[in-house]
Amino acid sequence: MGHCRFRFLVSVLVLSSCCGSYGQARRQQKTIVSPEVHADGRVTFRLQAPGARSVSLAASFLSETRPLTRDADGLWSITAGPVSPDIHEYHFIVDGLNIADPRNPDVKVWRRMSRSMVLVPGAEPMCFEEQDVPHGAVRIHRYQSKSLGVTRGLYVYTPAGYETQRDKVYPVLYLLHGSGDTELTWTVVGRANVILDNAIAQKRARPMIVVMPYGHTPNAAPSRSRQRRHEAFETDLMRDVMPFVEKNYRVRKDAAQTAIAGLSMGGGQSLRVGLGHPARFGWVAAFSASIPSEEELDRLLARPEAIDETLKLLWIGCGKRDFLFEANQRFLTRLKADKIAHVARITDGAHEWRVWRRYLNELLPLLFDTNR
Amino acid sequence: MGHCRFRFLVSVLVLSSCCGSYGQARRQQKTIVSPEVHADGRVTFRLQAPGARSVSLAASFLSETRPLTRDADGLWSITAGPVSPDIHEYHFIVDGLNIADPRNPDVKVWRRMSRSMVLVPGAEPMCFEEQDVPHGAVRIHRYQSKSLGVTRGLYVYTPAGYETQRDKVYPVLYLLHGSGDTELTWTVVGRANVILDNAIAQKRARPMIVVMPYGHTPNAAPSRSRQRRHEAFETDLMRDVMPFVEKNYRVRKDAAQTAIAGLSMGGGQSLRVGLGHPARFGWVAAFSASIPSEEELDRLLARPEAIDETLKLLWIGCGKRDFLFEANQRFLTRLKADKIAHVARITDGAHEWRVWRRYLNELLPLLFDTNR
């Protein structure tokens, strides 16, 4: 993130002495840097909160919260680590209240709360770190969902060269988010565009279009049941999103060049949509998926030989500390019993983006491989 | 924002009882709605903070902060208004600490602190409210700035129909942000794409490309002087951004079809770049601008007759409560003295987005009007 380079060490910055209206209320203030990543992988977190009685840090690299210490001016701080190279999430707990770091513009806006993010680099660039390679673009669309009766958001990644190679038609990956997320999360938090840029530049992935729709269906009235919500999502995807994409982008429409993948709730959606429509999706992947119910699986897997015939890849990944691990294990057992070919990736990690960024990076080289 | 429809009134939601890792730490919790906009324009704000001793609300519709009241469960709340129809900004002050509303995903991520936003609708839709019209798209690019030696972000709006009318070449507006902002702020906070969609659909504006670059130049070493920073920005814009846009988009390159506009710091940049290069920019607008120094103006306005000959529009807008109002007044006086044709828009309001959204909406009908 280019604007992160902008933050200086603690120094006094005179902005303006005027006050009186909200938009321009400014005062002499210290510029506090938080987080500050040190060369050895330690990270310092700071919060100016003179009125607080206790401030703690909760973070993806800590097994429990840790207290910050207060200086005479009310600046709380802690230096943690060294921390493993990754994008870590964290928040402060101020007298029991969870808050994102007010000094860090790298915020993961979640449906129910915001968290802050910090990238700790390693010796080698990680798959989601921006490198000096040709960059694709992500387009923010608003489209009319006729099936839901609302206008919704849609993010679409196009690879470098899409604008200039105007005769080329691309394979397409539909990439779905989790229940706490929105259509922007795979880009802003998951860095899917950076992972794609890098994998394509390294010739580990084929140039492809990646479509990131909004996965919630609040307007799927009258029933709020899981099954009805899923049907509403599937209808929106297949009758509104896919035609929109096929009209506005140069994408292949055959199953051999169409993939669907998702995480958590979106992993469940990928399994339902992908296995339910093998004539449209040749590649299906589920990351830490919310597994469909046994009844749904009975329906989806009713004809395993048909799936085996048309599906080029069924990829299931889950971390051992994920709260959905057991459900994923049961699903893998069933796939084996039903003799449905699949790739099982059991890894370290929990229900978290540190796992999902790497799953996407692992999946990309497999997609649209015509030798499979 | 579609996902805002998702929030229910206070109700108990059982997410999961598991704990132990940061990514999935969840517990039984109340779903608190904040802000809640009532039909009569009043707004209720809520914060669950049992450990706080005092919680106040600061907001763009209040002249001073107001205390929230605490219930027995530690839920703080206040109902304010009726509030004027607009997008308002607000934050909480918890024991002296400024925080965004943790329950509101509509966050304005600022370089130095985050604020929350709330849209209060009126009887008629406002220019920045999404309506049922054809929607353009916004593309998130990363481009190599050779002049700055870094990879930077760039947002580009394309109007509805851009993808399908492949022979059409469009006029282009370069739209610059303020010093607290980044390349995404005109879209996420300013809603430039919504304003454009509406104005184009109503035939109040010509279909155009809008380019929103990143305006800071942290790498403009060695000098951090204002003049050097500006030169670095101008070089990046003219040698890196504009060639990138002209390569990847179907845009006109003549001054009669090229405009530049910006707010605050970006208003100053627009004046310097636009007036400094009349052969490239036929339309220049400055919103609540940080006015160039007298010495810079001496240089920029050295040949007023040349400016008057080539410039189709010089548009200056400023609110009466803006802390830059006097500087803008002095600039207008000088333009009059130098007999340089311009449009002066003195309005209500301070240094704030409520003003700038409407300035953009007012400016659009004037741009690229070949009768001017």
Interface residues (C-beta under 8 A of the other chain):
Chain A: G2 H3 R5 F6 S16 C18 G20 S21 Y22 G23 Q24 A25 T31 L47 Q48 A49 P50 G51 A52 R53 A58 A59 S60 L62 S63 E89 V94 D95 G96 L97 N98 I99 A100 P102 R103 P105 V107 V109 W110 R111 R112 M113 S114 E130 D132 H135 A137 V138 R139 I140 H141 R142 Y143 Q144 V150 T151 R152 G153 E163 T164 T182 T187 N193 D197 Y214 H216 P218 N219 K247 N248 Y249 R321 D322 F323 A350 H351 E352 W353 R354
Chain B: G2 H3 R5 F6 S16 C18 G20 S21 Y22 G23 Q24 A25 T31 L47 Q48 A49 P50 G51 A52 R53 A58 A59 S60 L62 S63 E89 Y90 V94 D95 G96 L97 N98 I99 A100 P102 R103 P105 V107 V109 W110 R111 R112 M113 S114 E130 D132 H135 A137 V138 R139 I140 H141 R142 Y143 Q144 V150 T151 R152 G153 E163 T164 T182 T187 N193 D197 Y214 H216 P218 N219 K247 N248 Y249 R321 D322 F323 A350 H351 E352 W353 R354
